[in-house]
Amino acid sequence: MALDRPLRVIVAKAGLDGHDRGAKVIARALRDAGMEVIYTGLFQTPEQIVQTAIQEDADGIGLSILSGAHMTLFPLVLEQLAAQGADDIVFFGGGTIPPEDVEELTKRGVRAIFTPGAPLQEIVDFVRRECGKRRAPAA
């Protein structure tokens, strides 16, 4: 894993959710923090998102869901990451997700979920910390 480049993060929208303002705000905050950000655009499948992450040598994937399909789409991304042998890519998400679903999704392997109103700096710090761990040389 190359350590001589900025952290690289995929920001994605999955399924039929056409609301991407929040995803674009997150993408800009990560970019302004010095990260390379690849925004996939709307209406991506979990397979497309994971393939993009692999092709782009991404350190993390941030998935935004406002459609209510989070209990389907988040686990499908986790399944795709595992199936592709890429489950070391840090997977986090955000959107209008009830607390009980946040708890269940984190149990399943989503590293963090940020709900509306989460401070941008908190998200940037999480990505920097967690994706940085992925890139740290093995001891």
Backbone torsions as a table, in degrees:
resi	resn	phi	psi	omega
1	MET	NA	124.7	-178.5
2	ALA	-70.4	130.9	179.3
3	LEU	-104.0	2.4	-174.3
4	ASP	-97.0	17.8	177.9
5	ARG	-130.5	161.5	176.7
6	PRO	-64.9	161.6	172.7
7	LEU	-57.6	142.6	-178.6
8	ARG	-119.3	123.7	-174.3
9	VAL	-128.0	134.6	172.8
10	ILE	-90.5	129.8	171.3
11	VAL	-113.1	124.5	-169.7
12	ALA	-132.8	155.1	171.3
13	LYS	-123.0	130.2	-176.3
14	ALA	-116.6	157.5	174.7
15	GLY	69.2	-149.5	-174.1
16	LEU	-93.8	11.0	179.7
17	ASP	-71.5	113.6	-177.7
18	GLY	-100.2	10.9	-178.1
19	HIS	-100.8	108.8	-174.2
20	ASP	-120.7	11.5	-179.0
21	ARG	-59.4	-47.3	179.9
22	GLY	-61.7	-41.7	178.6
23	ALA	-61.4	-39.5	178.9
24	LYS	-68.2	-35.8	176.8
25	VAL	-63.9	-44.2	178.4
26	ILE	-64.1	-44.4	179.4
27	ALA	-57.9	-43.5	-179.6
28	ARG	-66.9	-41.0	179.4
29	ALA	-62.5	-42.1	178.6
30	LEU	-66.5	-42.3	177.7
31	ARG	-61.6	-45.8	-179.8
32	ASP	-64.3	-22.0	177.4
33	ALA	-86.1	4.0	175.2
34	GLY	96.8	9.8	179.6
35	MET	-93.1	155.6	171.3
36	GLU	-86.9	127.1	-177.2
37	VAL	-121.7	130.6	174.7
38	ILE	-113.2	113.9	178.3
39	TYR	-95.0	123.2	-174.1
40	THR	-78.8	-17.9	-174.2
41	GLY	87.7	-178.2	-175.3
42	LEU	-81.1	161.2	167.5
43	PHE	63.4	38.9	178.9
44	GLN	-87.4	150.7	173.1
45	THR	-90.5	158.2	174.9
46	PRO	-54.4	-39.3	178.8
47	GLU	-61.5	-44.4	179.5
48	GLN	-63.8	-40.5	-179.1
49	ILE	-62.9	-47.5	-179.3
50	VAL	-66.9	-40.7	178.0
51	GLN	-62.0	-40.8	176.9
52	THR	-61.3	-44.3	-179.7
53	ALA	-61.0	-42.1	179.7
54	ILE	-67.6	-47.6	-179.0
55	GLN	-61.9	-34.8	-177.5
56	GLU	-90.5	2.9	-177.8
57	ASP	52.9	48.0	-176.1
58	ALA	-74.2	147.3	174.8
59	ASP	-89.6	-23.0	-178.1
60	GLY	-153.9	158.4	174.4
61	ILE	-126.9	126.8	172.6
62	GLY	-112.2	118.5	-177.0
63	LEU	-110.8	126.2	179.5
64	SER	-106.3	127.6	179.6
65	ILE	-135.5	122.9	175.7
66	LEU	-116.7	-2.1	-172.1
67	SER	-83.7	-10.9	-175.7
68	GLY	92.3	0.7	-177.9
69	ALA	-93.5	19.0	-175.1
70	HIS	-62.7	-34.2	-178.2
71	MET	-73.8	-12.5	174.2
72	THR	-99.0	-49.9	-171.2
73	LEU	-74.8	-39.8	178.3
74	PHE	-60.4	-50.1	178.1
75	PRO	-61.8	-32.7	177.9
76	LEU	-66.1	-37.0	176.0
77	VAL	-65.9	-44.4	177.5
78	LEU	-58.2	-42.8	178.4
79	GLU	-61.9	-43.1	179.6
80	GLN	-65.4	-41.6	177.6
81	LEU	-59.0	-45.9	179.9
82	ALA	-65.3	-44.2	-178.3
83	ALA	-62.5	-30.5	-178.9
84	GLN	-93.1	3.4	-178.6
85	GLY	67.2	28.6	-176.2
86	ALA	-118.5	26.1	-176.5
87	ASP	-75.2	5.0	171.2
88	ASP	-84.9	-9.4	175.3
89	ILE	-71.2	127.7	-178.0
90	VAL	-68.8	121.8	-178.4
91	PHE	-113.3	120.3	178.9
92	PHE	-135.6	167.1	-176.7
93	GLY	-151.6	179.8	179.1
94	GLY	-161.5	165.7	178.7
95	GLY	141.8	-168.9	179.9
96	THR	-86.5	87.7	-173.1
97	ILE	-124.7	122.7	-179.1
98	PRO	-62.0	148.8	-177.8
99	PRO	-52.4	-39.8	-179.0
100	GLU	-66.9	-31.4	176.5
101	ASP	-75.7	-34.6	175.3
102	VAL	-58.6	-46.7	-179.8
103	GLU	-60.2	-45.9	-179.5
104	GLU	-64.7	-42.7	-178.9
105	LEU	-66.6	-37.4	178.0
106	THR	-69.8	-33.4	174.3
107	LYS	-62.1	-34.4	-178.7
108	ARG	-78.8	-13.8	176.3
109	GLY	126.5	-2.9	173.6
110	VAL	-70.8	126.0	-170.7
111	ARG	-70.2	-33.3	178.2
112	ALA	-163.0	152.2	174.4
113	ILE	-130.2	129.6	-179.7
114	PHE	-111.3	123.2	-179.0
115	THR	-95.0	167.3	-178.4
116	PRO	-52.0	136.5	-179.5
117	GLY	94.6	-6.0	177.6
118	ALA	-61.9	134.1	179.5
119	PRO	-61.9	135.0	179.9
120	LEU	-57.6	-38.4	-179.3
121	GLN	-63.2	-34.6	177.4
122	GLU	-62.5	-41.3	179.4
123	ILE	-68.1	-46.4	178.2
124	VAL	-58.2	-46.5	-179.1
125	ASP	-62.5	-41.5	177.7
126	PHE	-60.1	-50.0	-177.4
127	VAL	-62.6	-45.5	179.8
128	ARG	-59.1	-46.3	-177.5
129	ARG	-67.8	-53.0	-172.9
130	GLU	-73.9	-42.0	178.1
131	CYS	-70.8	-31.5	176.1
132	GLY	-64.0	-36.8	176.2
133	LYS	-61.6	-40.8	179.9
134	ARG	-61.2	-35.0	-175.3
135	ARG	-90.9	-9.8	-178.1
136	ALA	-65.2	140.4	178.9
137	PRO	-63.3	143.8	179.8
138	ALA	-67.2	141.5	-178.6
139	ALA	-85.1	NA	NA
